[in-house]
Amino acid sequence: MQDFYDEITADVLARTLWGEARGEGAEGMKAVACVILNRAAIAQKKGKFWWGNNIIQICQKPYQFSCWNRSDPNFQKLQLVDEGDLYFVTACRIANRALAGVLKDNTLGATHYHAASIAPYWAKGKTPSSVVGVHKFYDLVEV
């Protein structure tokens, strides 16, 4: 049963990476994976957290990773993508490395990110911990 859960977790994580950052290549997808892992680590340390307590909950929390929002143009694509897509193959490899605990955090502990082309209210006055491609990453949670 655990193996089945691990496969589903890896699939949800890979789809999230693909949906959020396939245009950013491997480094961008790694950065999104790090945000998800950082959120999971905080939830584990605190016992629970509003964004979810495991990888699946964190990825699919409404309005956190927009590719899972039913109104997002990527949502339908996310359901249909498979190993025939090279970006998805890359996302799967990154997801497996992330879940194995061997992915280096290229965001310096970030828990949030946004495309540089937008300015969300929560980023106002904050300094990014890193910039990867066209995404700005922030460590916004006190642990």
Kinemage of the C-alpha trace (Angstrom):
@kinemage 1
@onewidth
@group {chain A} dominant
@subgroup {mainchain}
@vectorlist {calphas} color= white
{ca met a 1} P 0.000 0.000 0.000
{ca gln a 2} L 2.850 2.407 0.822
{ca asp a 3} L 4.397 1.843 -2.613
{ca phe a 4} L 1.076 2.760 -4.252
{ca tyr a 5} L 0.858 5.954 -2.172
{ca asp a 6} L 4.469 6.800 -3.061
{ca glu a 7} L 3.686 6.360 -6.774
{ca ile a 8} L 0.657 8.648 -6.500
{ca thr a 9} L 2.688 11.205 -4.550
{ca ala a 10} L 5.436 11.154 -7.184
{ca asp a 11} L 2.856 11.509 -9.963
{ca val a 12} L 1.083 14.466 -8.304
{ca leu a 13} L 4.412 16.153 -7.609
{ca ala a 14} L 5.627 15.599 -11.188
{ca arg a 15} L 2.365 16.958 -12.632
{ca thr a 16} L 2.663 20.010 -10.391
{ca leu a 17} L 6.238 20.654 -11.537
{ca trp a 18} L 5.227 20.211 -15.164
{ca gly a 19} L 2.140 22.416 -14.800
{ca glu a 20} L 3.901 25.191 -12.939
{ca ala a 21} L 7.357 25.349 -14.509
{ca arg a 22} L 7.828 23.233 -17.626
{ca gly a 23} L 8.741 26.394 -19.539
{ca glu a 24} L 11.572 27.007 -17.072
{ca gly a 25} L 13.341 23.713 -17.706
{ca ala a 26} L 14.875 21.465 -15.078
{ca glu a 27} L 16.149 24.253 -12.787
{ca gly a 28} L 12.730 25.897 -12.648
{ca met a 29} L 10.994 22.599 -11.949
{ca lys a 30} L 13.563 21.812 -9.232
{ca ala a 31} L 12.842 25.171 -7.620
{ca val a 32} L 9.093 24.498 -7.509
{ca ala a 33} L 9.812 21.048 -6.053
{ca cys a 34} L 11.895 22.717 -3.348
{ca val a 35} L 9.032 25.043 -2.419
{ca ile a 36} L 6.746 22.024 -2.033
{ca leu a 37} L 9.351 20.111 0.002
{ca asn a 38} L 9.992 23.162 2.199
{ca arg a 39} L 6.264 23.474 2.877
{ca ala a 40} L 6.054 19.766 3.719
{ca ala a 41} L 9.012 20.047 6.106
{ca ile a 42} L 7.395 22.977 7.915
{ca ala a 43} L 4.066 21.135 8.175
{ca gln a 44} L 5.863 18.096 9.586
{ca lys a 45} L 7.806 20.202 12.091
{ca lys a 46} L 4.705 22.072 13.265
{ca gly a 47} L 2.441 19.018 13.212
{ca lys a 48} L 0.155 20.604 10.604
{ca phe a 49} L -0.062 23.736 8.504
{ca trp a 50} L -2.759 25.567 6.534
{ca trp a 51} L -1.324 24.612 3.135
{ca gly a 52} L -1.549 20.873 3.851
{ca asn a 53} L 0.377 18.223 5.697
{ca asn a 54} L 1.765 16.088 2.884
{ca ile a 55} L 2.954 16.494 -0.709
{ca ile a 56} L -0.420 15.729 -2.295
{ca gln a 57} L -2.345 18.101 -0.018
{ca ile a 58} L 0.230 20.837 -0.550
{ca cys a 59} L 0.218 20.486 -4.346
{ca gln a 60} L -3.565 20.382 -4.617
{ca lys a 61} L -4.444 23.022 -2.015
{ca pro a 62} L -6.821 25.404 -3.815
{ca tyr a 63} L -5.153 28.534 -5.178
{ca gln a 64} L -1.628 27.549 -4.136
{ca phe a 65} L -0.344 25.900 -7.313
{ca ser a 66} L -2.530 27.346 -10.042
{ca cys a 67} L -2.138 24.415 -12.427
{ca trp a 68} L -4.538 22.471 -10.144
{ca asn a 69} L -7.239 25.171 -10.280
{ca arg a 70} L -10.013 23.914 -12.551
{ca ser a 71} L -10.222 27.341 -14.217
{ca asp a 72} L -6.514 27.322 -15.115
{ca pro a 73} L -5.746 26.512 -18.768
{ca asn a 74} L -3.096 24.044 -17.592
{ca phe a 75} L -5.565 21.948 -15.572
{ca gln a 76} L -6.840 19.889 -18.517
{ca lys a 77} L -3.329 19.529 -19.925
{ca leu a 78} L -2.156 18.351 -16.507
{ca gln a 79} L -4.643 15.480 -16.583
{ca leu a 80} L -3.561 14.298 -20.027
{ca val a 81} L 0.224 14.663 -20.063
{ca asp a 82} L 2.218 11.425 -20.129
{ca glu a 83} L 5.723 10.078 -20.665
{ca gly a 84} L 5.531 11.008 -24.342
{ca asp a 85} L 6.248 14.592 -23.247
{ca leu a 86} L 9.959 15.113 -22.548
{ca tyr a 87} L 9.259 17.905 -20.058
{ca phe a 88} L 7.023 15.528 -18.118
{ca val a 89} L 9.749 12.874 -18.140
{ca thr a 90} L 12.079 15.500 -16.647
{ca ala a 91} L 9.430 16.435 -14.070
{ca cys a 92} L 9.076 12.751 -13.103
{ca arg a 93} L 12.825 12.414 -12.595
{ca ile a 94} L 12.936 15.559 -10.470
{ca ala a 95} L 9.930 14.413 -8.423
{ca asn a 96} L 11.582 11.068 -7.718
{ca arg a 97} L 14.827 12.772 -6.683
{ca ala a 98} L 12.884 15.176 -4.466
{ca leu a 99} L 11.037 12.357 -2.729
{ca ala a 100} L 14.305 10.435 -2.291
{ca gly a 101} L 15.725 13.452 -0.448
{ca val a 102} L 18.598 14.080 -2.853
{ca leu a 103} L 17.425 17.338 -4.447
{ca lys a 104} L 19.554 20.386 -3.552
{ca asp a 105} L 17.432 23.388 -2.545
{ca asn a 106} L 18.088 26.043 -5.191
{ca thr a 107} L 15.587 28.424 -3.533
{ca leu a 108} L 17.365 28.868 -0.185
{ca gly a 109} L 14.373 27.669 1.827
{ca ala a 110} L 11.580 29.325 -0.153
{ca thr a 111} L 7.953 28.581 0.681
{ca his a 112} L 6.396 30.884 -1.920
{ca tyr a 113} L 7.077 32.038 -5.463
{ca his a 114} L 5.546 33.979 -8.311
{ca ala a 115} L 6.300 34.865 -11.901
{ca ala a 116} L 8.396 38.020 -12.124
{ca ser a 117} L 5.765 39.489 -14.451
{ca ile a 118} L 3.228 39.823 -11.615
{ca ala a 119} L 3.322 41.517 -8.208
{ca pro a 120} L 1.147 39.642 -5.701
{ca tyr a 121} L 0.098 41.448 -2.528
{ca trp a 122} L 1.946 38.963 -0.294
{ca ala a 123} L 5.315 39.774 -1.935
{ca lys a 124} L 5.053 43.536 -1.422
{ca gly a 125} L 8.091 44.778 0.493
{ca lys a 126} L 9.652 41.303 0.609
{ca thr a 127} L 13.089 40.410 -0.756
{ca pro a 128} L 13.300 37.222 -2.803
{ca ser a 129} L 15.543 34.503 -1.393
{ca ser a 130} L 16.364 33.539 -4.983
{ca val a 131} L 15.384 34.042 -8.595
{ca val a 132} L 15.248 31.044 -10.916
{ca gly a 133} L 14.339 31.771 -14.508
{ca val a 134} L 11.323 34.072 -14.530
{ca his a 135} L 10.204 33.135 -10.997
{ca lys a 136} L 10.994 34.932 -7.748
{ca phe a 137} L 11.186 32.759 -4.620
{ca tyr a 138} L 10.588 33.816 -1.003
{ca asp a 139} L 11.138 32.272 2.416
{ca leu a 140} L 8.122 33.741 4.190
{ca val a 141} L 7.510 31.387 7.106
{ca glu a 142} L 9.079 31.581 10.552
{ca val a 143} L 9.875 28.066 11.730
